[in-house]
Each structure stands twice: as C-alpha cells, then as structure tokens.
Amino acid sequence: MRELKARTPVAVASNTPGRLVRGALACAGVAELFEIVVTADEVAEPKPSPDVYLRACELLGAAPAKSIALEDSPTGVAAARAAGMFVIGIPSFPGVTLDDADLVGASLTDPRVRAAVGL
C-alpha cells in the first residue's frame, strides 16, 4: 500500500461502520495511507450498492471507470462492478470465490495484481 500511495491517491470503501474502520486503520498503523475513508453508514445504501465506491471516487476526484477496486468478498466485487470500476479480487479466506472480479490474485504481492495497479 505504501508503494501504491506514492503513485496515486488511495481510499477505503467499506461496509463496516466508520468508527470501527478508522479504529482498525489507526491500530494497524496504516491510517495515513488513505486520503479518504467512506463507510456504509455515510451513504444511502451499503454494498452491493455501488454507493461507497462512487462516493470515494467523487471525493478523490477520480472517474470510477479509471479506478481500481481491491476486494475480498463477493458483495464488494458486485459493488465495485456496479460502480464501473476494474475489480481485483483478493480472497480473504480459503474457499471464497470472486469469479466476477476482472482479476483474482492470491495476495497483494501476486505479480499480476502488482502489474494491474501499476507497480
């Protein structure tokens, strides 16, 4: 994420309540890596609606069609696709299938994922 942040603005778009997301990012010591955090409690509809992604793109000044979503759940993949984004699926648990993603990688270090995000 640090490499990516050095090249482009990065946001979090989550279905988890904002206070929990912001707390988790702070505890993990990565809150500074994200310019924007948008959560389901800040938009009209949660994922699989595209609302969190559309709002994050709006706040970043980024066109969804030129943006990439990294997702770990089928619901998140559906939301990002509905927003018109290129979707990279990274399963968070064994057995999770993200077949509707444009690209599925084993982890963020997968060479195909790194290439897709320009690293």
Protein Blocks (a to p, Z undefined) as FASTA:
>chain_A
ZZmmmmoccddddfbdfklmmmmmmmnopmmmpmbdcdfklcfbdcfbfklmmmmmmmno
pafklcccddfbfklmmmmmmnopacddddfbghiacfkpmbdcfbfklmklmmmnoZZ
